[in-house]
């Protein structure tokens, strides 16, 4: 099953700046080969369900390995069975209406 996820991984107990933890998650997502796009408050990731969930798990494992004692994650996800849809399609649909 194809899934589009909006993922936000936040380490707790590591101080105010979390940039290096975010960078580690981005490295893991990039290495997964999945289509993704970072934004100001998270990352959109799309692909086969099991592969996307595996990279979410890898992010948690990687951030814990960096010393974060706790992590809170918010995730929104969507799937469709009526047709194939990708995150770029969703953005283009809205942008096309803005130009009208």
C-alpha positions, -999 to +999 in steps of 0.1 A: +000+000+000+013+035-009+013+060+019+020+097+022+032+107+057+039+141+074+065+133+101+078+154+129+103+138+153+111+159+184+138+147+208+132+156+244+158+162+271+185+174+247+183+212+251+167+239+230+184+233+196+174+201+179+189+208+145+215+180+147+188+154+155+167+167+126+197+164+103+203+128+114+166+120+105+170+137+072+202+117+065+183+084+073+153+094+051+176+104+023+195+071+025+161+052+023+156+063-013+120+073-005+106+105-021+106+132+006+105+169+012+115+186+044+095+217+055+097+240+085+079+217+109+086+182+096+091+161+065+067+146+040+077+111+029+059+088+005+063+052-007+053+017+002+038+015+037+065-009+052+094+011+038+080+044+051+073+029+086+108+014+086+124+048+081+102+063+109+115+036+131+151+043+119+147+079+128+137+070+164+166+046+167+190+071+153+179+099+175+180+077+206+215+065+196+226+102+196+216+104+233+180+116+233+163+099+262+128+106+249+112+114+216+077+126+208+065+122+172+035+135+154+025+118+122-003+124+097-007+098+070-030+092+041-037+063+018-060+059-012-075+029-030-095+047-057-064+060-076-027+065-073-017+098-058+017+113-049+025+143-027+035+164-057+000+158-072-016+171-041+004+203-042+000+208-079-038+204-076-040+234-052-015+255-070-034+250-102-065+265-086-046+295-072-036+305-108-072+306-120 
